[in-house]
Amino acid sequence: MNDITKIVLDTEFTSLTQDSQLLSLALAAETGEKFYAELNDYNPDCINEWVRTNVIDHFEMNDSETVVRMEGSTFKCKSDKKGVTEHLTKWLQQFGEIQMWADVPHYDWVLFCELFGGSMNLPKNLHFMCLDFATLLHANGIDYKTERISLIDKNEMPKNYRMHNALSDAELTLILLKKYSYGK
């Protein structure tokens, strides 16, 4: 199993409804590589007020129409769905087999798979299932409803952590995944 890379996915989306649209997504690999994207082709009328205040207002590329850049080991882009999917597909090619994780991935995983035209069209190094960190907490005897940030020490906090930011949340979940699953 050494040639499998664990990657944590997190997304932000318009609302908790069946017609939800992807706003941003992030992937944090256990090997240090990261991917962060903000989409620019969602329908702004579908965003509920909580998301507008707590998510959109905290995006880092709000003023830009299109962005592609590297910041250290993090690939960042802002584009439409097609552009994000192209960049994401290329980014995923650097890995062999991937074990995907997310914290309560019910919306995240469906929206992620939708980028590729459904779960059966994912890149070959991805399985159509995503593992759930909340279930791992439950299996470890921890209340899965616990605020994740309360499960780490301040010195473990991801650098420049921002609440309700897909990249920050993916980094936080990766730290917790290592804490609660590695070596078990």
RARAPE-V183213 format. One line per field, one symbol per residue. ss: DSSP state (h for helix, s for strand, l for the rest). phi: phi as a letter, one per 40 degrees, with the letter a starting at -180 (. if undefined). A space follows every 50 residues. Layout:
ss=???
phi=???
This chain:
ss=lllssssssssssllllllllssssssssllllssssssllllhhhllhh hhhhlhhhllllllllsssssllsssssslhhhhhhhhhhhhllllssss sslllhhhhhhhhhhlllhhhllllsllllsshhhhhhhllllllllhhh hllhhhlllllllllhhhhhhhhhhhhhhhhlll
phi=.ccbbcbcbabbacacbccdbcbaaabbccchcbbbbbcbbccccccccc cdccbdcbccbdcbcbaaabbgcbcbabacdcccccccdcccccbccbbc bacfcdcdcccccddcghccbcddcbccbbcbccccddccgbccccdccc cbcdccddcfdbdfbdcdccccccdccccbbcgb
